[in-house]
Amino acid sequence: MALRRIVLAQPSGFCSGVERAVTMVEAALAASGEPLYCFRELVHNRQVIAALAGRGVVFVDDLAAVPAGGRVVFSAHGVAPA
């Protein structure tokens, strides 16, 4: 019988899309401060969402929740053209 070996992969971080989305939000916060509104969750990662919320990002599910003149970013998953 052949010897079998299991190799466990080490975590390597986020995909480039997640890294890019988070970097863009961090740059927007640094440039203009808070609050910064994000339409829907930016990425599927609760720890990232909580950290961004702690830095002043307000996540909304309806654009009507953003006050006039508020700065908005969209989730990394995109939105419909409408």
C-alpha positions, 0 to 999 in steps of 0.5 A: 500500500502506498504511503499517503501524505496530507499537506495543509495549506497556510493562509495566504491572505485575501484575493486581489479583488478584496485587497483592492476594494479595501485599499480603495475604501481606506484611501477614501477615508484618508482623503476625506475622512468619515463618514463614508457610506458603502452600498451593501457590504464591501466584501464577504468577511465579517472581520473586515466589515467590522474593522471598516465600520470601526473606522467610520464606514457606514454600510447601507442597503438602501441609497436613500439612507445616504444623506445629501452630499454623502460619499458612497462606494459600492460593494466589490460585487458590483451593482446593476446599472440602474 
